[in-house]
Amino acid sequence: MDKEEQIVIDKGSEGIRIDRFLADNGDKTRSFYQKAIEDQKILVNDKPVKNNYKLRTDDMITILPIEEEILDVSPENIPLDILYEDCDVLVVNKPKGMVVHPAPGHPDHTLVNAVMYHCGDSLSAINGVIRPGIVHRIDRDTTGSLIICKNDHAHLLIAQQIKEHSLNRIYRGIVIGRMPDRSGTIDAPIGRSSKDRKKMAIDPVHGRRAVTHYRVLSNVRDYAYCEFRLETGRTHQIRVHMASIGHPLLGDTVYGPSKCPFRLQGQCLHAMTLGFIHPTTGKYIEVNAPLPDYFVRLLKLLKDK
C-alpha cells in the first residue's frame, strides 16, 4: 500500500469489528490489517483504535501508506516432501518438529525457509515477508498436508475457502482412553487461556466458534485411533477439543498428561487429507499425506500388545 486510502462506513457495516471489515473488503489478510491497526497505520476519524473497535455509521477509516518490509528470512536448502505442485499451489507433507514460519525462538530452519529455496520469487506476498505463501498452519509437532500459495490470486481464493469452511481437512490421531461413541461433534468456542497465554482453552464468552467432527476408527488397548474433520480451524483446535471431553491426544503434554508412556515428540496427530477447489481451474483437488513411520509403528505396537 503506497498511497493513502479512505473509506466511509455506511449503515450496513455498523457494528462490525474494524479488522474483520477490512479483511472482508480489502485484498489483505485479517492478520495484516490487525498489525497495521496496532502500528497506527489505520485510523478511524483521524484517531488510532484497537482491533476490536466496532464501526459506526459515517466513520471515516484512513489507511496510511504502509512500507514494504525488508526481507530478513533467507532461503534454505531443506528437502521437501512434495505431494502436489503446479504454477499456483504447492502441497507439502510437513515433518514432525518443523515450525511453519519464523517466530521468536525459531528464526530459521522453518518450512518457509525451505519453500523460499524451492519456489524462489514465486510465492504470494499477502502475509508479509515472514510468511510468504502461507495461508494456513499446522503445529510444529503435527505432521501432514499443508498448502502453499505461489501468487496472491491463489492465496485470496484459498483463504476464502478456509473462511467459508469449504476446505476439506481430515486428520488422523491417537487419543488417550477408549471411546465407546463411534462418532460425534464437538462444538465449543476456543480462545486464549486466561491462566496461560501460551495455551488455548474452551471459552464460551470470548472464544471463537470451533467445530470438530470425529470418528473412531478403532479402539486399541487404552487408546482410540480416530479421524477428525475440521469445520473450523482454530489454533490447537483438535488438541483442545479432545482434551475437553477427557480424551487428550497421546503425547500432548500441553493439554494432556505431563508424562507419556511412549517415546514421542509431541502429540500424535497427522493432517492426512487436504481437499480444495483449484484457484485457476475450478476443479476439486484432494491430496493425501501417508501416515508417518512413527505413527504406523505406534499403531502396530498398540495392536500387538
Secondary structure, 3 states (H helix, E strand, C coil): CCCCEEEECCHHHCCCEHHHHHHHHCCCCHHHHHHHHHCCCEEECCEECCCCCECCCCCEEEECCCCCCCCCCCCCCCCCCEEEECCCEEEEEECCCCCCCCECCECCCCHHHHHHHHHCCCCCCCCCCCCCCECCCCCCCCEEEEEEECCHHHHHHHHHHHHCCCCEEEEEEEEECCCCCCEEEEECCEEECCCCCCCEEECCCCCECCEEEEEEEEEECCEEEEEEEECCCCCCHHHHHHHHCCCCECCCCCCCCCCCCCCCCCCCEEEEEEEEECCCCCCEEEEECCCCHHHHHHHHHHHHC
